[in-house]
Amino acid sequence: MAAYTVIRTQVHDPEAYSAFVESVTALMPEFGGEFVVRADSCVAREGEEPDIVVIQRFPDMGSAQAYYDHPEYQEALSIAGGACTRQMVIVEGVS
């Protein structure tokens, strides 16, 4: 069953954030991932409005978790540390 990452981001340093995005985007196809949503325009109806919302689809939970746990992704997170504030969840889709 497909799994999705849902990421809400507030960007503090656009240049460093772009470097983070570039590195993790290049890694995503290795795990069967694809973008479903990449939006820097959204309307918050509840809670704080993020700068960016990203939803990625993976073949299954294991693939999504392996993508996040991959050493290259974890290294890229060190770039993102001061560049943004993120909330990320991995959820299973419905059949």
C-alpha positions in Angstrom: 0.0 0.0 0.0 1.3 3.5 -0.9 2.8 5.7 1.8 3.1 9.5 1.8 5.3 12.0 3.5 3.6 15.2 4.5 6.0 18.0 5.2 5.2 21.5 6.4 8.1 23.9 6.3 8.9 27.4 7.5 12.0 28.7 5.6 14.6 30.8 7.5 17.5 30.7 5.0 16.3 30.2 1.4 19.8 29.5 0.0 20.6 26.7 2.5 17.1 25.3 2.2 17.5 25.1 -1.6 20.7 23.0 -1.1 18.8 20.7 1.2 16.0 20.3 -1.3 18.3 19.6 -4.2 20.1 16.8 -2.3 17.1 15.0 -1.0 15.2 15.3 -4.3 18.0 13.6 -6.1 17.8 10.7 -3.7 14.0 10.2 -3.9 13.8 8.1 -7.1 16.0 5.4 -5.6 13.2 4.6 -3.2 10.4 4.9 -5.8 9.3 8.3 -4.5 7.6 11.0 -6.4 6.1 14.4 -5.7 2.4 14.7 -5.3 2.4 18.3 -4.0 5.1 20.9 -4.0 3.5 24.2 -3.1 4.8 27.5 -1.8 1.3 28.9 -1.9 -1.3 27.6 0.5 -4.1 28.7 2.7 -4.1 27.7 6.3 -7.6 27.1 7.7 -6.3 25.9 11.1 -2.9 26.5 12.7 0.0 28.4 11.3 0.4 28.8 7.6 3.6 27.2 6.4 5.8 28.7 3.7 6.0 25.3 1.8 3.9 22.1 1.8 5.3 19.0 0.2 3.6 15.6 -0.2 5.6 12.7 -1.6 4.3 9.2 -2.6 6.3 6.1 -2.0 5.4 2.5 -2.9 5.0 1.5 0.8 5.9 2.5 4.3 9.2 0.7 4.2 10.4 2.6 1.2 9.4 6.0 2.7 11.1 5.2 6.0 14.3 3.9 4.1 14.4 7.2 2.2 14.3 9.2 5.4 16.8 6.9 7.2 19.3 6.9 4.3 22.7 8.4 5.3 22.5 10.9 2.5 19.1 12.2 3.7 20.3 12.4 7.3 23.4 14.3 6.1 21.2 16.7 4.2 19.2 17.3 7.4 22.3 18.8 8.9 22.2 21.4 6.1 18.5 22.0 6.8 18.9 22.4 10.5 19.2 26.2 10.6 17.6 26.8 7.2 14.1 25.8 8.2 11.7 24.5 10.7 9.9 21.4 9.5 7.2 19.0 10.5 7.2 15.7 8.7 5.0 12.6 9.1 4.9 9.4 7.1 1.4 8.0 6.7 0.0 5.0 5.0 -2.5 5.5 2.2 -5.9 3.9 1.9 -6.7 1.0 -0.4 
